[in-house]
Amino acid sequence: MAGKILIKVVAGVVLACATATIAQESAPMNADAAMAGSRSNEGAETESRDRFRALDRDVQDLKTEVLNINRDLLLLEEELLFPANSQVAFFVSMDIGEYFDLDSVNLKIDGKEVANYLYTEREVGALQRGGVHRVHMANLKTGEHELIAVFTGRGPHGRDYRRGATMKIDKGIGAKYIELEITDRVRKQQPEFVVREWE
């Protein structure tokens, strides 16, 4: 009986030792497997990031190409719609602008309204800093035409102000550029509206 108990105890100790040895041997293998799995995950993430960056570069290149094509199409459309021989462009400019706060410009050619533009504060600020705004472009036949430009806004002392300026346009062959200039008359403390042709 004592021999059987001793055999059971020895068998239990041997079994425990064998289990511990197997556990110790398998632990490095499990760690190696975990490391290998971690490395493969990192590799997959790196590959995924690289693919995303390449895709992003492709999208940016495509956007640039689309913008360039759009610009070329707009230029082509302008050339087709407004050939140089019949083209007339009208620009608004402002010198100082202390006595007039621009709201809108209305253009009539030969009695027909062709443009009515309402300005934002930001656009007026750009004009006061020396900017020029192309308010209208048209095709005109050769010959004489009448331009009427009406400027609306706030004049001296914050009063509503509406002034017109007229000009006879002698359209020949070739493009023509007309400037509608708002200037300050310091001596009279009044705005002045001048329509002139660019040379």
C-alpha positions in Angstrom: 0.0 0.0 0.0 2.8 2.4 0.9 4.5 1.4 -2.3 1.5 2.4 -4.4 1.3 5.8 -2.6 5.0 6.4 -3.2 4.6 5.5 -6.9 1.6 7.9 -7.2 3.6 10.7 -5.5 6.6 10.1 -7.7 4.4 10.0 -10.8 2.7 13.2 -9.7 6.1 14.9 -9.2 7.4 13.7 -12.6 4.1 14.8 -14.3 4.4 18.2 -12.6 8.0 18.6 -13.7 7.1 17.5 -17.3 4.2 20.0 -17.4 6.5 22.8 -16.2 9.2 21.9 -18.8 6.6 21.8 -21.6 5.2 25.1 -20.4 8.7 26.7 -20.4 9.5 25.4 -23.8 6.2 26.5 -25.3 6.4 29.9 -23.8 9.2 31.1 -26.0 7.5 29.6 -29.0 4.3 31.5 -28.1 6.3 34.7 -27.6 8.0 34.2 -31.0 4.6 33.6 -32.6 3.2 36.7 -30.9 6.2 38.8 -32.1 5.9 37.4 -35.6 2.2 38.2 -35.6 3.0 41.7 -34.3 5.6 42.2 -37.0 3.1 41.1 -39.7 0.5 43.5 -38.3 3.0 46.4 -38.4 4.0 45.4 -41.9 0.4 45.4 -43.0 -0.2 48.9 -41.4 2.9 50.3 -43.1 1.8 48.9 -46.4 -1.7 50.3 -45.9 -0.3 53.8 -45.0 1.9 53.7 -48.1 -1.1 52.8 -50.3 -3.1 55.6 -48.7 -0.3 58.2 -49.4 0.0 57.0 -53.0 -3.8 57.3 -53.4 -3.7 60.8 -51.9 -1.0 61.9 -54.2 -2.9 60.6 -57.2 -6.1 62.4 -56.1 -4.1 65.7 -55.7 -2.5 65.3 -59.1 -6.0 64.6 -60.6 -7.3 67.8 -58.9 -4.5 69.8 -60.4 -5.2 68.4 -63.9 -8.9 69.1 -63.5 -8.2 72.8 -62.5 -5.8 73.2 -65.4 -8.4 71.8 -67.9 -11.1 74.0 -66.4 -8.9 77.1 -66.8 -8.1 76.2 -70.4 -11.8 75.6 -71.1 -12.7 79.0 -69.7 -10.1 80.7 -71.8 -11.3 78.9 -74.9 -14.9 79.8 -74.1 -14.0 83.4 -73.7 -12.2 83.4 -77.0 -15.1 81.9 -78.7 -17.8 84.0 -77.1 -15.8 87.3 -77.2 -13.5 87.4 -80.3 -10.8 90.0 -80.1 -12.3 92.0 -83.1 -15.6 92.7 -81.4 -14.7 92.5 -77.7 -15.3 95.3 -75.3 -14.5 95.0 -71.6 -15.7 97.4 -68.8 -13.7 97.8 -65.6 -14.5 99.7 -62.3 -11.8 101.3 -60.3 -11.7 103.7 -57.4 -9.2 106.4 -56.3 -9.3 107.0 -52.5 -13.1 106.8 -52.2 -13.5 109.0 -49.1 -16.6 110.8 -50.4 -18.4 107.8 -51.9 -19.1 104.3 -50.5 -20.0 102.2 -53.6 -23.0 99.9 -53.5 -23.7 99.0 -57.1 -22.9 99.8 -60.8 -25.5 99.6 -63.6 -24.4 99.6 -67.2 -26.5 100.3 -70.3 -25.3 100.1 -73.9 -27.4 101.8 -76.5 -30.3 101.9 -74.0 -30.2 98.2 -73.1 -29.1 97.1 -69.6 -26.2 94.8 -69.9 -24.9 94.6 -66.3 -26.0 95.4 -62.8 -23.4 94.5 -60.1 -23.8 94.7 -56.3 -20.6 95.1 -54.4 -19.7 93.6 -51.0 -17.7 95.5 -48.4 -14.7 93.3 -49.1 -14.9 94.1 -52.9 -15.1 97.8 -52.1 -12.1 97.5 -49.8 -10.2 95.8 -52.6 -11.1 98.7 -55.1 -10.0 101.3 -52.5 -6.6 99.5 -52.2 -6.1 99.9 -56.0 -7.9 96.9 -57.3 -9.8 96.8 -60.6 -13.0 94.8 -61.3 -14.1 93.7 -64.7 -17.8 94.3 -64.4 -18.8 93.3 -67.9 -17.6 92.0 -71.2 -19.5 92.2 -74.5 -19.4 92.0 -78.2 -20.1 95.2 -80.1 -20.4 95.8 -83.8 -18.1 98.4 -85.3 -19.5 101.9 -85.2 -20.7 104.3 -82.5 -22.4 103.2 -79.3 -23.6 105.0 -76.2 -22.6 103.8 -72.7 -24.5 104.9 -69.6 -23.0 103.9 -66.2 -25.0 104.6 -63.0 -23.2 104.4 -59.7 -25.3 103.9 -56.5 -24.0 104.2 -52.9 -23.6 106.6 -50.0 -22.2 110.0 -50.6 -20.9 112.8 -48.3 -22.6 112.9 -44.8 -23.9 109.3 -45.3 -26.7 110.3 -47.8 -27.9 108.0 -50.5 -26.1 109.0 -53.7 -26.9 108.1 -57.3 -24.8 109.5 -60.2 -24.5 108.7 -63.9 -21.8 109.0 -66.4 -22.1 108.7 -70.2 -19.6 108.1 -73.0 -19.8 107.6 -76.7 -17.8 104.5 -77.7 -16.4 104.4 -81.3 -15.9 100.7 -81.8 -13.4 99.9 -84.5 -11.6 96.6 -85.2 -9.8 95.1 -82.2 -10.5 94.9 -78.5 -11.6 97.9 -76.5 -11.2 98.5 -72.8 -13.3 101.1 -70.9 -12.6 102.2 -67.3 -15.3 103.5 -65.0 -13.3 105.4 -62.4 -14.6 106.8 -59.1 -12.4 109.6 -57.8 -12.6 112.2 -55.0 -12.9 115.9 -55.8 -11.2 117.2 -52.7 -11.9 120.9 -53.3 -15.7 120.3 -53.7 -15.7 117.3 -51.2 -17.7 115.4 -53.8 -17.1 112.1 -55.7 -16.5 112.3 -59.4 -17.3 109.6 -61.9 -15.2 109.4 -65.0 -15.5 107.0 -68.0 -12.4 106.7 -70.1 -10.9 104.4 -72.7 -7.6 102.6 -72.1 -5.0 103.3 -74.7 
